[in-house]
Amino acid sequence: MRIVLVGPPGAGKGTQAAYLAKNLQIPHISTGDLFRANISQGTPLGVQAKSYMDAGNLVPDEVTIGMAEDRLEQSDAAGGFLLDGFPRNLKQAEALDGYLKGKGIALDAVLDLEVPEDEVVKRIAGRRICRKNSAHVFHAEYSKPKTEGVCDVCGGELYQRDDDHEDTVRKRLEVYHSETEPIIDYYKDQELVVTIPALGKVDEVTQRSMTALGRGA
Ligand code: AMP
């Protein structure tokens, strides 16, 4: 399957993407994770991306589209993929369509994770992520690790993303409304959008998504 996951920051895209990709046996491709990997390796792409990310803005399309297409070219994505955080504006959505058309393939579904805005802000402000595996996500209030600062799953260090501080979160939400939301209508015109209420337990949201994809238990 070829799937795009959209939703505001804090909707749980990364967490859901990791479970869905595992269940569907397709690679989880997160442009945010690709940028963060470049930042921690100190690559020129990482240096360029960091200033945009820290300000809560989108990294320019020229950089992002090329990086996403390079990743899609890798052999593990030939049979399907789950895109998390890409596309994030109309230009990227059109570029992705053009890329897929060139290969004679198309998306199967766009999952739109829906969460009320006040919930999003609460979720992000307390979010703590494992340095070793970004799918291991905790919360300073709602989902505390057994030992503060340590991942229960793998022992990795937990940290707060630079762009998870309150001012940046507000900016990211603004950017989501103005730049990313229009792609939902774009994909609705292609009859690809499935809206998933994303409140509740993680595994319930995963089940809802699997059912919506016709792969429910
Ligand atoms: P995420 O991990 O998906 O929340 O992404 C974190 C940050 O990476 C975003 O706030 C953007 O600054 C940048 N980013 C990730 N994906 C994209 C994209 N498709 N286009 C532009 N910027 C992106």
Residues whose N, C-alpha, C, O or C-beta is under 5 A from the ligand:
A	BS01	AMP	T31 G32 D33 F35 Y52 M53 G56 N57 L58 V59 T64 D84 G85 F86 P87 R88
